Amino acid sequence: MTGPEQLARALEHLGATLPAAQYPLPLDGAADLRQLATALQNQVRDYLLPRAAKLDAPLLAVVGGSTGAGKSTLVNAILGKALTKPGVLRPTTKSPVLVCHPDDAAWFRSGRTLPGLVRSDTEVHDSRALQIVPFDGLPAGLAVLDAPDIDSVDDENRRLARQLLQAADLWLFVTSAARYADLVGWEVLAQAAARNAVVSVVLNRCPPESMEDLKSHLGQMLAERGVHAARLFAVAEHELEGDAMLPPAEVQPIRSWLGSLAAQSEARADVAVQTLAGTVQALDPQLRSLADGARHQLGAVEQLRQGAQQEFRQARDDIARATSDGTMLRGEVLSRWQDFVGTGEFMRGVEKQISAWRDRITGWFRGEQQAEDVQVAISDSLAAVIVEHGQAACEQAAARWATTSWGRDIIAATPGLARTTADFNDAATRTIREWQAGILDLVSEQGRGKRVKARFLALGTNAIGAALIILVFATTGGLTTAEVGIAGGTSLLAQRILEGVFGEDAVRRLAQRAKSDLDARVEALLANQLARFEEVLGQLAVDPDAAARLDAVADELRAASRGAFEDLTRPEGF
């Protein structure tokens, strides 16, 4: 593969990579990076790809400058015919005008260069259209494009002016004696210098008596700012009426220079290669900046993501602790359990003779309804715990995000993140009831064996299921002294019931399975709330691979440019 072919392929990779460069979070410099990424996408599409693919395509000379510099009047004088209309009203929203030799019209109409602009053969009051004017008075091989003002008060005109200049092989920058020191013009010229573009400057509307002094001063300013102008022209000011044009002698030096350039294929090639090479080489620091910015964006997103994840992990752990440290064995749950088993009588029986429990157990229990009451109390209490911690997780995650400026913007745009969803309470209740149903299935399955079937039937599924849940809640961390004693007796009671039915090892396995199932269901329930935070971050469209891809394409372009331009020298006379 030749050097130019490698370059063209690298530029295609760049065009495919740049859309991944997104900077949605308002970090330092993000707005500038967004503008840079957009500008580079336009430049790759409008200029780099078509020029790299066809180095001998006609040159595009873009005439740009500030408001009132007289660009259109100057272009008409250079062409010797009024082909582009000067703007009388400002801003004038009209399509930019591209004048080319008829033999070159097919190239510019093809949309290979500036494909985002609609082609037109007539003047259109649409800044996104490009009027093509074939004119045999202009030599083949060179087109002249009259661009909007770079400082237009119309945002779209201003953006288009910069886009067109970035697509130029050759800049013809027009300023005036009154405005050549303006900052906006120098900002644009600095961009041209950064990409080593071929630039000629026209100092227009000069008072004849001071024209040479002004030209000398502007030349000094260009040199001081590192802008190596191929030519510096000065045009005297003239009072023009109606459709009158500048005297041909005023623009003859510009016309001659452009004509000689168009007439020499080697000179045109030198200009095309110089601007292309400079533009490609200028991409490296720009792409590194985009990559650094992408890393900062990703880091900020990950900071938000990890903050939310940590709060929901904390909620998960708190619920897991509350359902295993005895916290649940108080209040309504404990009361309903005691109503069900008749604690005092049952515990005395347990202490007397565990081995004889099968003959007496059914008398100790107070009935199926009380067993169901225990299950309802468990469902209500456990759902309340989950809702409490789920709401706290949402509030704390939102509070964490609000500690950063970019997180505050997200919370302001999506205030509902700080609250659980409207269906969370019902979902929590449903989750616990499904868990309880799973407990009943679990103990029913375990009770099918012949050895335990009679004992199982004597107690009933609800009673054994309630006992297993009580055992899951059994350890006593976090309770008061009085509660420790109650919880300890409660857990011992539940444990002895279950061991009497299933045996010690089976009870241990049942409790572990029940707790694991509960933890998994709670985690899934909380994950649905966390997913809202994840979804908001996903909508930011920050590509985690963007920085690496930008660095990789920068490396590829650097290698390709060395191969394609290793013999490049600045064309003499330009």
C-alpha positions in Angstrom: 0.0 0.0 0.0 1.4 3.4 -1.0 1.9 6.3 1.4 -1.1 8.2 0.1 -3.3 5.1 0.3 -2.2 4.6 3.9 -3.1 8.2 4.6 -6.5 7.9 3.0 -7.2 4.8 5.0 -6.1 6.4 8.2 -8.4 9.4 7.5 -11.3 7.0 6.9 -10.6 5.5 10.3 -10.5 9.0 11.8 -13.9 9.8 10.2 -15.3 6.7 11.8 -13.8 7.5 15.2 -14.6 11.1 15.7 -18.4 10.6 16.4 -17.3 8.7 19.5 -15.8 11.9 20.9 -18.7 13.1 23.1 -18.3 15.7 25.9 -21.8 16.0 27.4 -20.7 16.8 31.0 -19.8 20.5 31.7 -16.2 19.8 32.7 -13.5 22.4 32.2 -12.9 22.8 28.5 -15.8 20.5 27.4 -17.5 23.2 25.3 -14.2 23.8 23.4 -13.7 20.1 22.9 -17.2 19.7 21.5 -16.5 22.5 19.0 -13.2 21.0 18.1 -14.7 17.5 17.6 -17.5 18.9 15.3 -14.9 21.0 13.4 -12.7 18.0 12.8 -15.7 15.9 11.7 -16.6 18.6 9.2 -13.0 19.0 8.0 -12.5 15.2 7.5 -15.7 15.0 5.5 -15.4 18.3 3.6 -11.7 18.4 2.9 -9.4 15.7 4.1 -11.0 12.7 2.6 -11.8 14.1 -0.8 -8.3 15.8 -1.1 -6.4 12.7 0.1 -8.4 10.6 -2.4 -7.7 12.9 -5.3 -4.6 15.2 -5.0 -5.1 16.5 -8.6 -8.7 17.7 -8.1 -9.2 21.4 -8.6 -8.0 23.7 -5.9 -10.5 25.4 -3.7 -9.6 29.0 -2.8 -11.9 30.3 -0.1 -12.2 34.1 0.2 -12.9 34.9 3.8 -12.8 37.8 6.1 -14.7 40.1 8.5 -17.9 42.1 8.0 -17.4 45.1 5.7 -14.1 43.9 4.3 -15.5 44.0 0.8 -15.0 40.3 -0.1 -17.7 40.0 -2.7 -16.8 43.2 -4.4 -13.2 42.1 -4.5 -14.1 38.6 -5.9 -16.2 40.2 -8.7 -13.3 42.5 -9.5 -10.8 39.6 -9.7 -13.2 37.6 -11.9 -14.0 40.7 -14.0 -17.7 40.0 -13.7 -20.4 40.4 -11.1 -21.0 36.8 -10.1 -21.5 37.1 -6.4 -23.8 39.7 -4.8 -22.4 42.0 -2.0 -24.5 42.0 1.1 -26.4 45.2 1.7 -28.3 44.1 4.7 -26.3 42.5 7.5 -26.5 39.7 8.2 -27.5 38.7 4.7 -28.6 35.0 4.8 -27.6 33.8 1.4 -25.8 30.7 0.1 -22.1 30.9 -0.4 -21.1 31.2 -4.1 -18.5 28.9 -5.7 -17.1 30.1 -9.1 -15.2 27.6 -11.2 -14.3 26.8 -14.8 -17.1 24.8 -16.6 -14.7 21.8 -16.8 -14.5 21.7 -13.1 -18.2 22.1 -12.3 -18.8 18.4 -12.3 -16.3 17.9 -9.5 -17.8 20.5 -7.3 -21.4 19.4 -8.1 -20.6 15.8 -7.2 -20.6 16.5 -3.5 -17.2 14.9 -3.0 -16.1 18.1 -1.2 -18.4 19.9 1.2 -21.0 17.1 1.0 -23.1 18.6 3.7 -24.1 21.6 1.5 -26.9 21.3 -1.0 -25.9 22.3 -4.5 -27.8 25.0 -6.4 -27.3 26.7 -9.8 -29.1 29.9 -8.5 -28.9 32.1 -5.5 -30.6 30.6 -2.5 -31.4 32.3 0.8 -30.1 29.3 2.7 -26.7 29.1 4.4 -26.6 25.3 4.0 -26.7 25.5 0.2 -23.8 26.1 -2.2 -24.4 28.0 -5.4 -22.2 26.7 -8.2 -21.4 29.3 -10.9 -19.5 27.9 -13.9 -17.4 30.7 -15.5 -15.0 30.3 -18.4 -13.2 33.5 -17.4 -11.6 31.5 -14.5 -8.8 29.1 -15.5 -9.5 25.4 -15.0 -7.9 23.8 -11.9 -8.9 26.6 -9.5 -12.3 27.5 -7.9 -13.0 30.6 -5.9 -15.6 30.5 -3.1 -17.0 33.7 -1.5 -17.7 32.7 2.1 -19.9 34.4 4.7 -18.4 36.8 7.3 -16.3 35.2 10.0 -17.8 37.6 12.5 -21.4 37.6 11.2 -24.0 38.3 13.9 -25.8 35.3 12.5 -24.6 32.1 14.3 -25.1 29.8 11.3 -23.3 32.2 8.9 -20.4 32.4 11.3 -20.1 28.7 11.7 -20.3 28.1 8.0 -17.6 30.7 7.3 -15.2 28.7 9.6 -16.3 25.4 8.1 -15.5 26.7 4.6 -12.1 28.0 5.5 -11.3 24.6 7.1 -12.1 23.0 3.7 -9.9 25.3 1.7 -6.7 24.4 -0.1 -5.9 28.1 -0.3 -7.1 31.0 1.8 -7.6 34.4 0.4 -8.1 36.3 3.6 -9.6 39.8 3.2 -9.4 42.5 5.8 -9.7 46.3 5.7 -7.5 49.2 6.7 -9.9 50.0 9.4 -10.2 46.4 10.9 -7.0 44.5 10.2 -6.0 44.6 13.9 -9.3 43.0 15.0 -8.9 39.9 17.2 -11.4 37.7 15.4 -9.4 37.9 12.2 -6.2 36.9 13.9 -7.8 34.0 15.6 -8.8 32.6 12.2 -5.3 33.3 10.8 -3.8 31.5 13.7 -5.8 28.4 12.8 -4.4 28.6 9.3 -0.9 29.0 10.6 -1.4 25.9 12.9 -2.1 23.8 9.9 0.5 25.4 7.6 -2.2 26.2 5.1 -1.3 28.3 2.1 -2.7 31.8 2.9 -2.7 35.1 1.0 -3.9 38.2 2.7 -5.6 41.2 1.0 -5.6 44.5 2.8 -8.6 46.1 1.2 -10.0 49.7 1.2 -6.7 51.4 2.0 -6.4 55.1 1.9 -4.0 55.6 -1.1 -1.7 58.0 0.8 -1.0 55.4 3.6 -1.4 52.2 1.7 2.3 51.2 1.7 2.6 52.0 5.4 -0.4 50.0 6.3 0.7 47.1 4.2 4.1 47.1 5.9 2.6 47.2 9.3 0.3 44.3 8.5 3.2 42.3 7.1 5.1 42.9 10.4 2.1 41.7 12.4 1.7 38.6 10.3 5.4 37.7 10.9 5.2 38.4 14.6 2.2 36.0 14.9 3.8 33.3 12.8 1.4 33.6 9.8 3.5 33.0 6.7 1.4 34.7 4.0 2.2 33.4 0.5 1.3 36.9 -0.8 0.3 40.2 0.9 -1.8 42.4 -1.4 -3.1 46.0 -0.8 -6.1 47.4 -2.6 -6.9 51.1 -2.5 -10.3 52.4 -1.4 -12.7 53.6 -4.1 -16.1 55.1 -4.0 -18.3 52.8 -6.0 -21.8 53.5 -7.1 -24.4 50.9 -8.0 -22.9 47.9 -9.7 -19.6 49.6 -10.4 -16.5 47.4 -10.0 -13.1 48.2 -8.7 -10.7 49.3 -11.4 -9.0 46.2 -13.0 -5.6 47.6 -12.2 -6.3 47.5 -8.4 -6.8 43.7 -8.5 -4.4 42.8 -11.3 -1.7 41.5 -8.9 -4.2 39.2 -7.3 -5.6 38.0 -10.6 -2.1 37.4 -12.0 -1.1 35.4 -9.0 -4.2 33.2 -9.1 -3.9 32.8 -12.8 -0.3 31.7 -12.7 -1.2 29.2 -9.9 -4.0 27.8 -12.0 -1.9 27.5 -15.1 0.9 25.4 -13.4 -0.1 21.9 -12.5 3.0 21.5 -10.4 2.3 24.6 -8.4 -1.3 23.6 -7.8 0.0 20.2 -6.6 2.4 21.9 -4.2 -0.3 24.0 -2.7 -2.6 21.0 -2.4 0.1 18.8 -0.7 1.3 21.6 1.6 -2.1 22.4 3.0 -3.1 18.7 3.2 0.2 17.8 5.0 -0.1 20.7 7.4 -3.7 19.9 8.2 -2.9 16.2 8.8 0.1 17.0 11.0 -2.0 19.5 13.0 -4.4 16.8 13.8 -2.1 15.0 16.3 -2.3 17.5 19.2 -5.9 18.1 18.5 -6.7 14.4 18.7 -4.6 14.0 21.9 -6.6 16.8 23.4 -9.8 15.1 22.4 -8.5 11.8 23.9 -7.6 13.5 27.2 -11.0 15.1 27.3 -12.7 11.8 26.7 -10.7 10.3 29.6 -11.9 13.1 31.8 -15.5 12.6 30.7 -15.3 8.9 31.4 -13.7 9.5 34.7 -16.5 11.9 35.7 -19.1 9.4 34.6 -17.4 6.6 36.5 -17.3 8.7 39.6 -21.0 9.2 39.4 -21.6 5.5 38.6 -19.5 4.3 41.5 -21.1 6.7 43.9 -24.5 5.4 43.1 -23.4 1.8 43.1 -21.8 2.3 46.6 -25.0 3.7 48.0 -27.0 0.8 46.7 -24.4 -1.7 47.9 -24.7 -0.1 51.3 -28.5 -0.5 51.2 -28.2 -4.1 50.2 -25.7 -4.8 53.0 -27.9 -3.0 55.5 -30.9 -5.1 54.6 -28.9 -8.3 54.6 -27.7 -7.4 58.1 -31.2 -6.5 59.3 -32.5 -9.9 58.1 -29.8 -11.9 59.9 -28.8 -10.0 63.1 -32.1 -10.4 64.9 -33.4 -6.9 64.0 -36.5 -8.3 62.5 -37.4 -10.3 65.6 -39.2 -7.4 67.3 -42.4 -5.6 67.1 -45.3 -7.1 65.1 -43.2 -10.1 63.9 -42.3 -11.2 67.4 -45.8 -10.6 68.7 -47.5 -12.6 66.0 -45.0 -15.4 66.4 -45.6 -15.5 70.2 -49.3 -15.5 69.6 -48.9 -18.4 67.2 -46.7 -20.7 69.4 -47.7 -19.8 72.9 -44.1 -19.1 73.8 -44.1 -19.8 77.5 -45.9 -23.2 77.4 -44.0 -24.3 74.3 -40.6 -23.3 75.7 -41.3 -25.2 78.9 -42.2 -28.2 76.8 -39.0 -27.9 74.7 -36.9 -27.7 77.8 -38.5 -30.8 79.3 -38.5 -33.2 76.5 -37.6 -32.4 72.9 -37.8 -36.1 72.0 -41.5 -36.3 72.9 -42.5 -33.2 70.9 -44.4 -35.1 68.1 -47.0 -36.2 70.5 -47.7 -32.8 71.9 -46.7 -30.3 69.2 -50.1 -29.8 67.6 -51.5 -28.8 70.9 -49.0 -26.1 71.3 -49.7 -24.3 68.0 -52.6 -22.0 68.0 -53.9 -22.8 64.4 -53.4 -22.1 60.8 -54.8 -18.6 60.9 -52.1 -17.6 63.4 -49.4 -19.0 61.2 -50.7 -16.9 58.3 -50.7 -13.9 60.7 -47.0 -14.5 61.3 -46.4 -14.6 57.5 -48.3 -11.3 57.0 -46.4 -9.6 59.8 -43.1 -10.8 58.3 -44.2 -9.5 54.8 -45.2 -6.1 56.1 -42.2 -5.6 58.3 -39.6 -6.8 55.8 -41.1 -4.8 53.0 -41.0 -1.7 55.2 -37.3 -2.3 55.8 -36.6 -2.7 52.1 -38.5 0.4 51.2 -36.7 2.4 53.9 -33.3 1.4 52.7 -34.2 1.7 49.0 -35.4 5.2 49.5 -32.3 6.1 51.5 -30.1 4.7 48.7 -31.8 6.9 46.1 -31.5 10.0 48.3 -27.8 9.3 49.2 -26.9 8.5 45.6 -28.5 11.8 44.4 -26.8 13.7 47.2 -23.4 12.2 46.1 -24.0 13.3 42.6 -24.9 16.8 43.8 -21.4 17.2 45.2 -20.2 17.8 41.7 -21.3 20.5 39.3 -22.0 18.0 36.5 -23.9 15.8 38.9 -26.0 18.7 40.1 -27.0 19.4 36.5 -28.1 15.8 36.1 -30.1 15.8 39.3 -31.7 19.1 38.3 -32.8 17.6 35.0 -34.0 14.4 36.5 -35.2 15.2 40.1 -37.1 11.9 40.3 -33.8 10.1 40.8 -33.7 11.1 44.4 -36.9 9.1 45.1 -37.8 5.4 44.5 -40.2 4.8 41.7 -44.0 4.9 42.4 -44.3 1.1 42.2 -41.4 0.4 44.6 -43.5 -0.2 47.7 -45.7 -2.7 45.8 -42.7 -4.3 44.2 -41.1 -4.8 47.6 -44.2 -6.4 49.0 -44.6 -8.6 46.0 -40.9 -9.6 46.3 -41.3 -10.6 49.9 -44.4 -12.6 49.3 -42.8 -14.4 46.4 -39.9 -15.2 48.7 -42.3 -16.5 51.3 -44.0 -18.6 48.7 -40.6 -19.9 47.8 -40.0 -20.8 51.4 -43.2 -22.8 51.5 -42.1 -24.6 48.3 -38.7 -25.2 49.9 -40.0 -26.8 53.1 -42.7 -28.7 51.2 -40.0 -30.3 49.0 -37.9 -31.1 52.1 -41.0 -32.6 53.8 -41.8 -35.2 51.1 -39.4 -37.8 52.6 -41.1 -40.7 54.4 -39.1 -40.1 57.5 -40.3 -36.5 58.0 -43.7 -36.6 56.3 -45.8 -37.3 59.4 -44.0 -34.7 61.4 -44.3 -32.2 58.6 -48.1 -32.8 58.2 -48.5 -32.5 61.9 -47.3 -28.9 61.9 -48.3 -27.7 58.4 -46.5 -25.8 55.7 -47.2 -22.3 57.0 -46.0 -23.2 60.5 -42.8 -24.7 59.3 -42.3 -21.9 56.8 -42.7 -19.3 59.5 -40.3 -21.1 61.7 -37.7 -21.2 59.0 -38.0 -17.5 58.4 -37.7 -16.8 62.1 -34.5 -18.9 62.1 -33.2 -16.9 59.2 -33.7 -13.7 61.2 -32.3 -15.4 64.3 -28.8 -14.0 65.3 -28.8 -11.3 67.9 -26.5 -8.6 66.8 -27.8 -5.1 67.2 -30.5 -5.8 69.8 -31.0 -4.4 73.2 -30.3 -6.6 76.3 -34.0 -7.4 76.7 -34.5 -8.0 73.0 -31.5 -10.4 73.0 -33.1 -12.7 75.4 -36.4 -12.6 73.6 -34.8 -13.1 70.2 -32.6 -15.9 71.5 -35.5 -17.8 72.9 -37.5 -17.2 69.7 -34.7 -18.4 67.5 -34.1 -21.5 69.7 -37.8 -22.3 69.5 -37.8 -22.1 65.7 -34.6 -24.0 65.5 -35.9 -26.9 67.7 -39.1 -27.1 65.7 -37.3 -27.4 62.4 -34.7 -29.8 63.7 -37.4 -32.0 65.1 -38.9 -32.2 61.6 -35.9 -32.3 59.3 -32.8 -32.8 61.4 -29.9 -30.4 62.2 -28.0 -30.6 59.0 -31.1 -30.2 56.8 -32.2 -27.2 58.8 -28.8 -25.5 58.4 -29.0 -26.0 54.6 -32.6 -24.8 54.5 -31.8 -21.6 56.4 -28.8 -20.9 54.1 -30.9 -21.4 51.0 -33.7 -19.2 52.3 -31.3 -16.4 53.2 -29.5 -16.6 49.9 -32.7 -16.5 48.1 -33.9 -13.4 50.1 -30.6 -11.6 49.5 -30.8 -12.3 45.7 -34.3 -11.0 45.5 -33.5 -7.9 47.5 -30.5 -7.2 45.3 -32.6 -7.6 42.2 -35.2 -5.2 43.6 -32.6 -2.6 44.4 -30.9 -3.1 41.1 -34.0 -1.9 39.4 -33.7 1.4 41.2 -30.0 1.6 40.6 -30.7 1.0 36.9 -32.4 4.4 36.7 -29.1 6.1 37.6 -27.3 3.8 35.2 -29.8 4.7 32.4 -29.2 8.4 32.9 -25.5 7.9 32.6 -25.9 5.8 29.6 -27.9 8.5 27.9 -24.8 10.7 28.1 -23.3 8.5 25.4 -19.8 8.7 26.8 -17.9 5.9 25.0 -15.5 4.1 27.4 -13.3 3.2 24.4 -13.2 6.7 22.9 -9.9 7.8 24.3 -8.1 4.7 23.3 -9.6 4.9 19.8 -8.6 8.5 19.4 -5.1 7.8 20.5 -4.8 4.8 18.2 -6.0 6.8 15.1 -3.6 9.6 16.0 -0.8 7.1 16.0 -2.0 5.7 12.7 -2.2 9.2 11.2 1.3 10.2 12.4 2.8 7.1 10.8 0.8 7.5 7.6 1.7 11.2 7.3 5.4 10.4 7.7 5.1 8.0 4.8 3.1 10.3 2.6 4.9 13.6 3.2 8.5 12.6 4.1 9.8 14.7 1.1 7.5 17.6 1.7 9.0 21.1 1.4 7.2 24.4 1.3 6.6 25.4 -2.3 8.8 28.3 -3.3 6.9 31.5 -4.0 3.9 30.6 -1.9 
